[in-house]
């Protein structure tokens, strides 16, 4: 009888003992929870809670990566987990909120608009993961999915605050949803803000400007946040027009011929 070769273990015990970093993944889990909470609240017709939950997810998503870099706890697991969390919080949740609040009554056009946004978010995240070592760190290629989600959540929040129902703003919601979905997969450049160093000295007026910014947001959070992200979404097209007109983009060096 021939000798039977030993079976290879199903799991590598050395790799199995490696574990994950808890601190940054706690923030990623909290962002995922906020996105799932937004979906649940939209299904329960509590759209203002859903919109606020998306903004909370956006804040938590911004913190997990910075905390991982500051504490040197980056990992491949954390990067993949963050992408899956983003797909729920900034892909599925905003699409469902927009559909349930305003697009449901538009029939096929409504769910197609929501799907365009959801597919755009998935493609945006996949492209970001594959091009992360290729693109210029100072710019995002396409509208970031958190900013796209903030456009939809901000519009819903502003509409509710001003007494509008979803059907009243269905065409505006449809346009913003499709615009955000297509802009996420475009080649339009957006400032990433990754050059901003929290440990660097800044002028006193910069601190004053931050204080004024917090004051403005506290006066009317829905309107101010929606306006800020609407301006950010438009800024990419301003950079595109500047590039087409041959004007120099701040911090952007054209490739050598």
Rosetta blueprint (number, residue, H / E / L):
1 X L
2 X L
3 X L
4 X L
5 X L
6 X L
7 X L
8 X L
9 X L
10 X L
11 X L
12 X L
13 X H
14 X H
15 X H
16 X H
17 X L
18 X L
19 X L
20 X L
21 X L
22 X H
23 X H
24 X H
25 X H
26 X H
27 X H
28 X H
29 X H
30 X H
31 X H
32 X H
33 X H
34 X H
35 X H
36 X H
37 X H
38 X H
39 X H
40 X H
41 X H
42 X H
43 X H
44 X L
45 X L
46 X L
47 X H
48 X H
49 X H
50 X H
51 X H
52 X H
53 X H
54 X H
55 X H
56 X H
57 X H
58 X H
59 X H
60 X H
61 X H
62 X H
63 X H
64 X H
65 X H
66 X H
67 X H
68 X H
69 X H
70 X H
71 X L
72 X L
73 X L
74 X L
75 X L
76 X H
77 X H
78 X H
79 X H
80 X H
81 X H
82 X H
83 X H
84 X H
85 X H
86 X H
87 X H
88 X H
89 X H
90 X H
91 X H
92 X H
93 X H
94 X H
95 X H
96 X H
97 X H
98 X H
99 X H
100 X H
101 X H
102 X H
103 X H
104 X H
105 X H
106 X H
107 X L
108 X H
109 X H
110 X H
111 X H
112 X H
113 X H
114 X H
115 X H
116 X H
117 X H
118 X H
119 X H
120 X H
121 X H
122 X H
123 X H
124 X H
125 X H
126 X H
127 X H
128 X H
129 X H
130 X H
131 X L
132 X L
133 X L
134 X L
135 X L
136 X L
137 X L
138 X L
139 X E
140 X E
141 X E
142 X L
143 X L
144 X L
145 X H
146 X H
147 X H
148 X H
149 X H
150 X H
151 X H
152 X H
153 X H
154 X H
155 X H
156 X H
157 X H
158 X H
159 X H
160 X H
161 X H
162 X L
163 X L
164 X L
165 X L
166 X L
167 X H
168 X H
169 X H
170 X H
171 X H
172 X H
173 X H
174 X H
175 X H
176 X H
177 X H
178 X H
179 X H
180 X H
181 X H
182 X H
183 X H
184 X H
185 X L
186 X L
187 X L
188 X L
189 X E
190 X E
191 X E
192 X L
193 X L
194 X L
195 X L
196 X L
197 X L
198 X L
199 X L
200 X L
201 X L
202 X L
203 X L
204 X H
205 X H
206 X H
207 X H
208 X H
209 X H
210 X H
211 X H
212 X H
213 X H
214 X H
215 X H
216 X H
217 X H
218 X H
219 X H
220 X L
221 X H
222 X H
223 X H
224 X H
225 X H
226 X H
227 X H
228 X H
229 X H
230 X H
231 X H
232 X H
233 X H
234 X H
235 X H
236 X H
237 X H
238 X H
239 X H
240 X H
241 X H
242 X H
243 X H
244 X H
245 X L
246 X L
247 X L
248 X L
249 X L
250 X L
251 X L
252 X L
253 X L
254 X L
255 X L
256 X L
257 X L
